[in-house]
C-alpha cells in the first residue's frame, strides 16, 4: 500500500524531471544555434538579432515570411534600440544587429577579429514626412532653408514672408508655429537633422544629432513617433517630422528638391540611395551609404531614414553562415521588401541596390 | 553541568518556533537593508564615471551638473505642483468619507478611490496626452491672455496643452488615492471621546474637526503627503508621455518648452544610449535616489517632532 502510493507520487515527479531536462537541453542547443541544413535548401536553427526599433514592424513581416518558408527556423529580434543592438553585436551576443546608422569608425575597430570585416546592408528605407496641422492649407510647400528656420525657432508664424514665398497660392493664417520634435533619442531625429545640416547649414547650426539640441529656442518635445503624431494632431499650427507611414490624415509638406517640390513617397525615397555614394572609407561588401541629401534630381525625396542590418563576413560554422545568408537574401528580395512595405510602410529598395546587396550577402562564409 | 541541565528542563515549550521566527524576521529586516545598500552601491558605481568625465563627453553643455540640474528642477517643480493640487483635495475627500458621508456610501466611495490607484501609469499617460491636454488648451490661452503678467503664465500658451502643468495635474490624480486612503484611516482613528467631548461643549461639526481630528491626525497627514510626494517624484511613464520635455529651466507653466524630470528622461533616453551617456543617466538616477531619501527622512523627522504636540497623548 505504502509502496504503491510512493510510486504513484514518484512517477509524475520523474516524468516532470525528465521533461525539464529535455526542455533545458533543448533550450541550450538553441542558444548555440545548432543549425543543420537539410536537403532542398530548407534551413533550420535559431537566428538572434537585436537593435533598431524602426525595423521592428518590418521584422515582424520578415520573420513570418522566412519562417513560413523554412519551418525549422526561429528568428528572434529584440528591438532594444540601435545603440544597444550594436553593443550586443560587437560583444558577440547576437548574430546580427539592426541599426539606424552604419558603424562609426570607433565601432569598426571593436568588431571581433573572428567576425571579419562587417557586412552592412541597407534593408529598411523609410521616408520621413514633415507633418503639419494647419486648417485651410492643403498643400504646404517648404524649401530647405525655410524648413530649417522653422525648426530652429527663427520663423514663428505661418504667415512669415519666407513661407509665403514658397507658397504663392496659399492663404496663410497668422497662427503661431509650434515645431514638434522627438524628446527621446532617435534615428529619425538623426536623419532629419542630418538633412537640415547638409542642405541648410547656415540656418541649421546644430549639426546632425540623435538628441534634439536644448539650445534650440521654442518647440515642443514628444515621446516616439506616435507622440509626435498625437501632438501635431491636437495642436493647431503644429508641425513635426515622423515616418511617412504614420502620418495618417495629417498633411505632409512637399519639400523643395532642385526646382520642384517632392512628396515623401516610397519611390522617391528609394531613389535617393541610387544617387548616393558609399560612406567614406567603405565600399566592397560594406554597403554603408552616405545619403546624398543635397541631390537636385526631380522625383527624389532626400529626407529618408536608412536602417541597416549589420552582419559578420565570417561566422564560426557554415551552418550559421547559411542561416544568416538565407535570411538576409529573403529580407532584400523583392518579396521581403514588399512584405515590409505592406507591414511597415517602408520604401522597397531599388533593383540596383538589391543586386549589390545580394553580392555582399553571398560573400558571407563559415569558417 | 547540572545548572544547564536544569535550564534545559525549565525551557518553555515552543522555544524552537520562537527562535525560527525571530531568525526569519531578522533576516527579512536585514535583507531590506542589503537591497537598499545594493541599489545605492550600484548607482554610485555605475554613475561615478559620469561625475569624473570631461564636461564635453556628457550630452548637452555644462558637464554633469548642467545635465542633471534642469532635470532636478523639473522633478521638484512637477511634484510640488501635483501636491499643491492633490493634498487639499485628498484631505477633503478623506474628511468627507470619514465624517460627513452617509454611512452606506463609505464603502463604495473608498473602493472607487482605491480603484484610481489600480490604474496603470501608462493609461494615465494616454489619458493625459489624448484627453486632458487638448481640453486644457483654452484655459491656457485664457491664462496667458489675462494673467500673462505673472511669470508662471507668461506663455506663449502651448497649442497642444502638453505642459508641465498638465503633467502635474495627471500626477495629482495619481497621488490622490494614496494620500486619501492614508488620511481616511488616520481620521477614523480619532478617539471617539475627544469628538464627543468637543460636541458636548457646543462645537459645530467643523469646529469639532478642527479641535479634535486635525490635531490628532497632523503628523499622519504630513507623512501621507510625503508618501504621495515619493510617488510623484518617481513617476515615469505618465510624465514621459504627457510632458513636452525640452530640458530648459523655466517657471512658465503653460508653454511648449518645459523642463524634463529625472525618471522620464531616463525612460526616454536609455534605449539609444551607449557608454558615458548611460553613466550620466545612472548618475541622474542616483540624484533622484538621494532626493527621495531626503524627502522620506524629512517626513520622518516631522512626524517625530509633531508627535509630542498631537492630541494623541
Interface residues (C-beta under 8 A of the other chain):
Chain A: X53 X80 X81 X82 X83 X84 X86 X87 X176 X178 X180 X183 X184 X185 X186 X187 X210 X211 X212 X214 X215 X218 X219 X220 X221 X222 X223 X227 X230 X231 X234 X235 X236 X237 X238
Chain B: X59 X60 X61 X129 X130 X133 X134 X137 X156 X158 X159 X160 X161 X162 X240 X241 X243 X244 X245 X246 X247 X248 X256 X257 X260 X268 X269 X271 X272 X273 X274
